[in-house]
Amino acid sequence: MSNVKLPNEVQDHPWIQTFKWLTNPLEYIEKCAKSYGDIYTLRLGPTFKPQVFISKPQAIQQIFTTDPKDLDSGLAAGFQAPLLGKKSLLALDGKPHRRERKLLTPPFHGERILAYGELISEITEKVTRKWQIGQPFSVLSSMQEISFQVILKAVFGLREGNRYQKLQEILIEILNPKSPFLRAMMLFFPFLRRDLGAWSPWGKFLRLRQEMDDLIYAEIQERRSQLDPSRTDILSLMMAARDEAGEPMSDVELRDELMTLLVAGHETTASSLAWALYWIHSQTGVREKLWQELDSLGKNPDVNAVFRLPYLNAVCSETLRMYPVAMLGLNRLVKSPLEIGGYQFEPGNILIPAIYLTHHREDLYPNSKQFQPERFLERQFAPYEFLPFGGGNRRCIGMAFALFEMKLVLANVLSSWQMEMANSQPVQPVRKGFLSAPSGGVAMIVTQKRGQIEPVLTTNTNSGF
């Protein structure tokens, strides 16, 4: 690597930078942005390799439009994949990444997604039916249950049963460790990943991962031996896909992509839904505007009509702007000398689109700390100004599915229940591995049932995607 000076190096000792990034990431990167501007360099452990955080929209646009042969993500860019695997779309780069992305994109096409509308509505109704009027409950836990069932049924095509139950138990244990900070440390520092037996933190993780792998491979083998072309779940579509050479995805590729969809699609959507319900019930007038919009559809509206509702869309967008679950976009590794944002970068440099910082630029989003859905009704933001799902060749392939699920769950919950916050304490974002989530799970109380709209919405094939 060349000795070209990197932009605006943060002056804290690298260990202090690393500690602050691990313990209070959003506050720290905001403080750095105030001191060093919208392109600055942090040195984070364990090697203190410099990483350039970028929240300048024009520079992010350059990152998203640069040819991947000059700037790309994956394992070489520092992606950690102990759970997802090396064949995960997030871990691949170059030709393997392009091949995998082509194979995975068709199952997430808008027309196919619409078919899952009734399933999502049924799951939402089933989970929320357990809520009791006057009893406080964790919104995040309920949303995790909904998103998990959606993933297992829509992606895996699993129905209730032994394998379904075991997968759910293991995934919940993996994603909700008793010591999230210790888990974050192990993910961040590879030298802490030592298997000292079943009772050691990493040893326990490895055994849980093996149990999950056994279940996933058993499901894949069962599907291969009992091919059913009528199945429409995403695993079946993935198994039927062929690349340009006519080759299908291998068992390892299927396992790693399923794990990626399971982890990325479960935790992110659940946290976003919990945040949405928090903002809807803590900001004056938002809930009432949504009620009015939903009630205007009458009984049994089709899912496409719900998906197109402008204020519901604005609420979802503002939720994803305020606290994007992924604080940062995927690392980009510079492969050829290039200029980004007025700075020269050399091969080996790591560039990171700072999603959270971009979403809180006052020049783009005045009063950025205020929840104001109207800003998304008043103007259209460019994909390098509003980027909750990343961008370029690394934009999340599940974006349309996630938004569809988010809108449909919110529509069902708001149409069926009247709720309020259980306390007046503001909810803050906390680190959860590489992601962020609402602290305390968002405690709410159901005050009464509504019921203007039937909870299970119908499907109309005239897609608006």
C-alpha positions as CSV (number, residue, x, y, z in Angstrom):
1,M,0.0,0.0,0.0
2,S,1.2,3.5,-0.8
3,N,2.0,6.1,1.9
4,V,-0.6,8.5,0.5
5,K,-2.0,10.4,3.5
6,L,-5.6,9.4,4.3
7,P,-8.2,12.1,4.9
8,N,-8.8,13.7,8.3
9,E,-7.4,11.0,10.6
10,V,-9.1,11.0,14.0
11,Q,-6.6,11.8,16.7
12,D,-7.8,9.5,19.5
13,H,-5.6,6.5,20.2
14,P,-6.8,3.5,18.1
15,W,-7.7,1.6,21.2
16,I,-9.9,4.5,22.4
17,Q,-11.4,4.7,18.9
18,T,-12.2,1.0,18.9
19,F,-13.7,1.1,22.4
20,K,-15.9,4.0,21.6
21,W,-17.0,2.4,18.3
22,L,-17.9,-0.8,20.1
23,T,-19.7,0.8,23.1
24,N,-21.4,3.8,21.7
25,P,-21.0,3.8,17.9
26,L,-23.6,6.3,16.7
27,E,-22.7,9.0,19.2
28,Y,-19.0,8.5,18.5
29,I,-19.2,8.7,14.7
30,E,-21.4,11.8,14.9
31,K,-18.8,13.4,17.2
32,C,-16.1,12.6,14.8
33,A,-18.1,14.0,11.9
34,K,-18.5,17.3,13.7
35,S,-14.8,17.5,14.4
36,Y,-13.4,16.1,11.1
37,G,-16.1,16.6,8.5
38,D,-18.0,14.2,6.2
39,I,-14.9,12.2,5.1
40,Y,-12.6,11.1,7.9
41,T,-10.4,8.1,8.9
42,L,-10.8,5.8,11.9
43,R,-8.3,3.1,12.9
44,L,-10.2,0.3,14.5
45,G,-8.9,-2.9,16.1
46,P,-7.6,-5.5,16.1
47,T,-5.0,-4.4,13.4
48,F,-5.9,-0.7,13.6
49,K,-6.2,-0.8,9.8
50,P,-7.5,2.6,8.6
51,Q,-11.1,2.8,7.5
52,V,-12.4,5.9,5.8
53,F,-16.0,6.8,6.8
54,I,-17.8,8.8,4.1
55,S,-21.1,10.7,4.5
56,K,-20.7,13.1,1.6
57,P,-23.5,12.2,-0.9
58,Q,-21.5,13.0,-4.0
59,A,-18.7,10.7,-2.7
60,I,-21.1,8.0,-1.9
61,Q,-22.5,8.3,-5.4
62,Q,-19.0,7.8,-6.8
63,I,-18.6,4.6,-4.6
64,F,-21.9,3.2,-5.8
65,T,-21.1,3.8,-9.5
66,T,-17.4,2.8,-9.5
67,D,-16.7,-0.4,-11.4
68,P,-16.5,-3.3,-8.9
69,K,-13.2,-4.3,-10.5
70,D,-11.8,-1.1,-8.9
71,L,-13.8,-1.0,-5.7
72,D,-15.7,-4.0,-4.2
73,S,-16.8,-5.6,-1.0
74,G,-16.6,-9.2,0.3
75,L,-14.1,-11.1,2.5
76,A,-11.1,-9.2,1.1
77,A,-12.7,-5.9,2.3
78,G,-12.9,-7.3,5.8
79,F,-16.4,-8.8,5.9
80,Q,-16.7,-11.1,8.8
81,A,-18.7,-14.3,8.1
82,P,-18.5,-16.7,11.0
83,L,-22.2,-17.4,10.9
84,L,-23.2,-16.7,7.3
85,G,-20.3,-18.6,5.6
86,K,-17.8,-17.8,2.8
87,K,-20.4,-18.5,0.0
88,S,-22.8,-15.8,1.3
89,L,-23.6,-13.1,-1.2
90,L,-22.1,-10.6,1.3
91,A,-18.8,-12.4,1.4
92,L,-18.3,-12.9,-2.3
93,D,-16.8,-10.5,-4.8
94,G,-16.0,-10.3,-8.5
95,K,-17.5,-13.0,-10.8
96,P,-18.7,-15.3,-8.0
97,H,-20.7,-12.4,-6.6
98,R,-22.2,-11.5,-9.9
99,R,-23.2,-15.1,-10.5
100,E,-24.8,-15.5,-7.1
101,R,-26.6,-12.2,-7.3
102,K,-28.1,-13.2,-10.7
103,L,-29.3,-16.5,-9.2
104,L,-30.8,-14.9,-6.2
105,T,-32.6,-11.9,-7.7
106,P,-35.6,-13.6,-9.5
107,P,-37.1,-15.0,-6.3
108,F,-37.3,-11.4,-4.9
109,H,-39.0,-9.9,-7.9
110,G,-42.1,-7.8,-7.1
111,E,-44.6,-10.1,-8.6
112,R,-43.4,-13.1,-6.6
113,I,-43.3,-11.0,-3.4
114,L,-47.0,-10.1,-3.7
115,A,-47.9,-13.8,-3.4
116,Y,-46.6,-13.8,0.2
117,G,-49.1,-11.0,1.3
118,E,-51.7,-13.3,2.7
119,L,-49.1,-15.3,4.6
120,I,-47.6,-12.2,6.2
121,S,-51.0,-11.0,7.2
122,E,-52.0,-14.4,8.7
123,I,-48.7,-14.6,10.7
124,T,-49.2,-11.0,12.0
125,E,-52.7,-11.8,13.1
126,K,-51.7,-15.0,14.8
127,V,-48.8,-13.4,16.8
128,T,-50.7,-10.3,17.8
129,R,-53.8,-12.3,18.9
130,K,-51.7,-13.2,22.0
131,W,-51.6,-9.6,23.1
132,Q,-53.8,-8.8,26.1
133,I,-55.5,-5.5,26.7
134,G,-53.8,-3.6,29.6
135,Q,-50.8,-5.9,29.7
136,P,-47.4,-4.4,28.8
137,F,-45.4,-6.3,26.2
138,S,-42.2,-6.0,24.2
139,V,-42.9,-4.9,20.7
140,L,-39.5,-6.0,19.5
141,S,-40.1,-9.6,20.7
142,S,-43.4,-9.7,18.9
143,M,-41.9,-8.3,15.7
144,Q,-39.1,-10.8,15.9
145,E,-41.6,-13.6,16.2
146,I,-43.5,-12.3,13.1
147,S,-40.4,-11.7,11.0
148,F,-38.9,-15.1,12.0
149,Q,-42.1,-16.9,11.0
150,V,-42.2,-15.0,7.7
151,I,-38.7,-16.0,6.9
152,L,-39.2,-19.7,7.8
153,K,-42.4,-20.0,5.9
154,A,-41.8,-17.7,2.9
155,V,-38.1,-18.3,2.4
156,F,-37.6,-21.9,3.7
157,G,-41.2,-23.0,2.9
158,L,-41.3,-24.7,6.4
159,R,-44.5,-25.3,8.3
160,E,-44.9,-25.9,12.0
161,G,-43.1,-29.0,13.1
162,N,-40.0,-30.4,14.8
163,R,-37.4,-28.9,12.3
164,Y,-39.2,-25.5,12.3
165,Q,-39.3,-25.4,16.2
166,K,-35.6,-26.4,16.5
167,L,-34.5,-23.8,13.9
168,Q,-36.4,-21.1,15.8
169,E,-34.9,-22.0,19.2
170,I,-31.4,-22.1,17.9
171,L,-31.6,-18.9,15.8
172,I,-33.1,-17.0,18.8
173,E,-30.3,-18.2,21.0
174,I,-27.6,-17.2,18.4
175,L,-29.1,-13.8,17.7
176,N,-29.9,-12.9,21.3
177,P,-26.8,-13.8,23.3
178,K,-26.9,-13.2,27.0
179,S,-23.8,-10.9,26.6
180,P,-24.2,-8.9,23.4
181,F,-21.1,-6.9,24.1
182,L,-18.9,-10.1,24.4
183,R,-20.4,-11.4,21.1
184,A,-19.6,-8.1,19.4
185,M,-16.0,-8.3,20.8
186,M,-15.6,-11.9,19.4
187,L,-16.9,-10.8,16.0
188,F,-14.6,-7.8,16.0
189,F,-11.5,-9.5,17.3
190,P,-10.8,-12.9,15.6
191,F,-8.2,-13.9,18.2
192,L,-11.1,-14.1,20.8
193,R,-12.7,-16.9,18.8
194,R,-11.3,-19.8,20.7
195,D,-13.2,-23.0,21.3
196,L,-12.6,-23.9,24.9
197,G,-15.4,-26.3,25.1
198,A,-19.2,-26.3,25.1
199,W,-19.4,-23.8,28.0
200,S,-17.0,-21.2,26.5
201,P,-18.7,-18.4,24.5
202,W,-17.2,-19.2,21.2
203,G,-17.5,-23.0,21.8
204,K,-21.2,-22.6,22.5
205,F,-21.6,-20.5,19.3
206,L,-19.9,-23.1,17.2
207,R,-22.1,-25.9,18.5
208,L,-25.2,-23.9,17.9
209,R,-24.1,-23.1,14.4
210,Q,-23.4,-26.8,13.8
211,E,-26.9,-27.7,15.0
212,M,-28.4,-25.2,12.7
213,D,-26.3,-26.4,9.7
214,D,-27.5,-30.0,10.4
215,L,-31.1,-28.8,10.2
216,I,-30.6,-26.7,7.1
217,Y,-28.7,-29.4,5.2
218,A,-31.3,-32.0,6.2
219,E,-34.0,-29.7,4.7
220,I,-32.0,-29.2,1.4
221,Q,-31.4,-33.0,1.1
222,E,-35.1,-33.7,1.6
223,R,-36.1,-31.2,-1.0
224,R,-33.6,-32.6,-3.5
225,S,-35.0,-36.1,-3.0
226,Q,-38.6,-34.9,-3.3
227,L,-38.6,-32.2,-6.0
228,D,-41.9,-30.4,-6.1
229,P,-42.1,-27.9,-9.0
230,S,-45.4,-26.4,-7.6
231,R,-43.6,-25.0,-4.5
232,T,-43.2,-21.2,-4.5
233,D,-41.1,-20.7,-1.4
234,I,-37.7,-18.9,-2.0
235,L,-35.6,-22.0,-1.2
236,S,-37.5,-24.0,-3.9
237,L,-36.9,-21.1,-6.4
238,M,-33.2,-20.9,-5.5
239,M,-32.9,-24.7,-6.0
240,A,-34.5,-24.4,-9.4
241,A,-32.3,-21.5,-10.5
242,R,-29.4,-22.1,-13.0
243,D,-26.5,-20.0,-13.9
244,E,-25.3,-19.2,-17.5
245,A,-23.5,-22.5,-17.6
246,G,-26.7,-24.4,-16.6
247,E,-25.3,-25.1,-13.1
248,P,-27.5,-25.0,-10.0
249,M,-26.4,-23.7,-6.6
250,S,-24.4,-26.2,-4.5
251,D,-25.6,-27.3,-1.0
252,V,-23.0,-25.0,0.6
253,E,-24.1,-22.1,-1.5
254,L,-27.8,-22.8,-0.6
255,R,-26.9,-23.1,3.1
256,D,-24.9,-19.8,3.2
257,E,-27.5,-17.9,1.3
258,L,-30.3,-19.3,3.4
259,M,-28.4,-18.3,6.5
260,T,-27.8,-14.8,5.1
261,L,-31.5,-14.4,4.4
262,L,-32.4,-15.8,7.8
263,V,-30.1,-13.5,9.7
264,A,-30.3,-10.3,7.5
265,G,-34.1,-10.6,6.9
266,H,-35.1,-11.5,10.4
267,E,-33.3,-9.1,12.8
268,T,-33.3,-6.1,10.5
269,T,-37.0,-6.2,9.7
270,A,-38.0,-6.9,13.4
271,S,-35.9,-3.9,14.6
272,S,-37.3,-1.6,11.9
273,L,-40.9,-2.6,12.8
274,A,-40.3,-2.0,16.5
275,W,-38.8,1.5,15.7
276,A,-41.8,2.3,13.5
277,L,-44.3,1.4,16.2
278,Y,-42.3,3.4,18.7
279,W,-42.3,6.6,16.5
280,I,-46.0,6.1,15.5
281,H,-47.1,6.0,19.1
282,S,-44.7,8.6,20.5
283,Q,-45.1,11.4,18.0
284,T,-48.3,13.5,18.0
285,G,-50.6,12.9,15.0
286,V,-48.7,10.2,13.2
287,R,-50.9,7.3,14.3
288,E,-54.1,9.3,13.5
289,K,-52.9,10.1,10.0
290,L,-52.1,6.4,9.4
291,W,-55.5,5.3,10.7
292,Q,-57.2,7.8,8.4
293,E,-55.2,6.5,5.4
294,L,-55.8,2.8,6.2
295,D,-59.5,3.3,6.9
296,S,-59.9,5.0,3.6
297,L,-59.2,1.7,1.9
298,G,-62.3,0.1,3.3
299,K,-62.5,-3.6,4.4
300,N,-60.3,-6.3,2.8
301,P,-58.0,-4.0,0.8
302,D,-55.6,-5.7,-1.5
303,V,-51.9,-5.8,-0.6
304,N,-50.9,-3.6,-3.6
305,A,-53.2,-0.8,-2.4
306,V,-51.5,-1.0,1.1
307,F,-48.0,-1.0,-0.5
308,R,-48.8,2.2,-2.4
309,L,-50.2,4.2,0.5
310,P,-48.1,7.5,0.5
311,Y,-48.1,8.3,4.2
312,L,-47.4,4.7,5.3
313,N,-44.5,4.7,2.9
314,A,-43.3,8.0,4.3
315,V,-43.5,6.6,7.9
316,C,-41.5,3.6,6.9
317,S,-38.9,5.7,5.0
318,E,-38.5,8.1,8.0
319,T,-38.1,5.1,10.4
320,L,-35.3,3.7,8.2
321,R,-33.7,7.2,8.0
322,M,-33.7,7.9,11.7
323,Y,-32.1,4.7,12.9
324,P,-31.1,2.5,10.0
325,V,-30.5,-1.0,11.3
326,A,-27.2,-1.2,9.4
327,M,-25.3,1.9,10.6
328,L,-22.8,1.5,7.8
329,G,-22.8,0.2,4.3
330,L,-20.5,-2.7,3.4
331,N,-16.8,-2.0,3.4
332,R,-15.4,-1.2,0.0
333,L,-11.8,-2.3,-0.8
334,V,-9.9,-0.1,-3.2
335,K,-8.4,-2.3,-5.9
336,S,-7.0,0.4,-8.3
337,P,-5.9,3.9,-7.7
338,L,-8.9,6.2,-7.7
339,E,-10.3,9.5,-6.6
340,I,-13.4,9.7,-4.4
341,G,-14.8,12.9,-2.9
342,G,-11.7,14.9,-3.8
343,Y,-9.2,12.5,-2.2
344,Q,-6.9,10.1,-3.8
345,F,-7.0,6.5,-2.6
346,E,-4.6,3.6,-3.2
347,P,-5.1,-0.2,-3.5
348,G,-5.7,-1.6,0.0
349,N,-7.6,1.4,1.4
350,I,-11.0,0.7,2.9
351,L,-13.9,3.1,2.2
352,I,-17.2,2.9,4.1
353,P,-20.5,4.6,3.2
354,A,-21.7,5.9,6.6
355,I,-25.5,5.4,6.3
356,Y,-26.5,6.8,9.7
357,L,-24.4,10.0,9.2
358,T,-25.7,10.6,5.7
359,H,-29.3,10.2,7.0
360,H,-28.6,12.9,9.6
361,R,-27.1,15.6,7.4
362,E,-28.8,18.9,8.2
363,D,-28.4,20.0,4.6
364,L,-30.4,17.0,3.4
365,Y,-32.7,16.5,6.4
366,P,-33.4,19.7,8.3
367,N,-34.1,19.0,12.0
368,S,-32.7,15.5,11.4
369,K,-33.2,14.4,15.0
370,Q,-37.0,14.9,14.6
371,F,-39.2,12.2,13.2
372,Q,-40.9,13.9,10.3
373,P,-42.5,11.5,7.7
374,E,-43.7,14.5,5.7
375,R,-40.1,15.1,4.4
376,F,-40.6,12.0,2.2
377,L,-43.8,13.4,0.8
378,E,-42.2,16.7,0.0
379,R,-39.2,15.5,-2.0
380,Q,-37.6,12.5,-3.6
381,F,-34.2,11.6,-2.2
382,A,-31.4,10.2,-4.4
383,P,-30.1,6.7,-3.7
384,Y,-26.9,8.2,-2.4
385,E,-28.8,10.5,0.0
386,F,-31.2,7.8,1.4
387,L,-29.6,4.4,1.5
388,P,-30.9,2.2,4.3
389,F,-30.4,-0.9,2.1
390,G,-26.9,0.1,0.9
391,G,-26.3,0.8,-2.8
392,G,-24.5,0.0,-6.0
393,N,-23.7,-3.6,-6.7
394,R,-24.2,-4.3,-3.0
395,R,-27.7,-3.0,-2.5
396,C,-29.8,-5.5,-0.5
397,I,-31.6,-7.9,-2.8
398,G,-34.3,-8.3,-0.2
399,M,-35.2,-4.6,-0.1
400,A,-38.6,-4.9,-1.8
401,F,-39.5,-7.9,0.3
402,A,-38.5,-6.0,3.5
403,L,-40.5,-2.9,2.7
404,F,-43.5,-5.0,1.6
405,E,-43.4,-7.0,4.9
406,M,-42.9,-3.8,6.9
407,K,-45.9,-2.0,5.4
408,L,-48.2,-5.0,5.6
409,V,-47.4,-5.8,9.3
410,L,-47.9,-2.2,10.3
411,A,-51.2,-2.0,8.3
412,N,-52.5,-5.1,10.1
413,V,-51.3,-4.1,13.6
414,L,-52.7,-0.5,13.3
415,S,-56.0,-1.7,11.8
416,S,-56.5,-4.2,14.6
417,W,-55.2,-2.6,17.7
418,Q,-55.1,0.7,19.6
419,M,-51.9,0.9,21.7
420,E,-49.8,3.4,23.7
421,M,-46.3,3.5,25.1
422,A,-45.9,1.7,28.4
423,N,-43.8,4.6,29.7
424,S,-42.5,8.0,28.7
425,Q,-38.8,7.1,28.6
426,P,-37.2,7.8,25.2
427,V,-36.0,4.7,23.4
428,Q,-32.4,4.8,22.4
429,P,-30.5,2.7,19.8
430,V,-28.0,0.1,21.1
431,R,-25.4,-2.0,19.4
432,K,-26.5,-5.6,18.6
433,G,-23.5,-7.2,16.9
434,F,-22.8,-5.3,13.7
435,L,-26.3,-3.9,13.8
436,S,-28.3,-1.5,16.0
437,A,-31.7,-2.1,17.7
438,P,-34.1,-0.2,20.0
439,S,-33.1,-0.4,23.7
440,G,-35.5,-2.2,26.0
441,G,-37.5,-3.8,23.2
442,V,-40.0,-0.9,23.1
443,A,-42.6,-1.6,25.9
444,M,-46.2,-0.9,24.9
445,I,-49.7,-1.6,26.2
446,V,-52.8,-2.5,24.1
447,T,-55.7,-0.2,25.2
448,Q,-58.4,-1.7,23.0
449,K,-59.1,-3.6,19.8
450,R,-60.0,-1.7,16.6
451,G,-61.2,-3.6,13.6
452,Q,-62.2,-1.3,10.8
453,I,-60.2,-3.4,8.5
454,E,-60.2,-7.2,8.3
455,P,-56.7,-8.3,9.5
456,V,-56.1,-10.7,6.6
457,L,-55.6,-8.6,3.4
458,T,-56.3,-10.0,0.0
459,T,-53.9,-10.3,-2.9
460,N,-54.4,-8.6,-6.3
461,T,-52.1,-9.6,-9.1
462,N,-52.0,-6.1,-10.6
463,S,-48.5,-5.4,-9.2
464,G,-47.4,-1.9,-8.4
465,F,-43.7,-3.0,-8.1
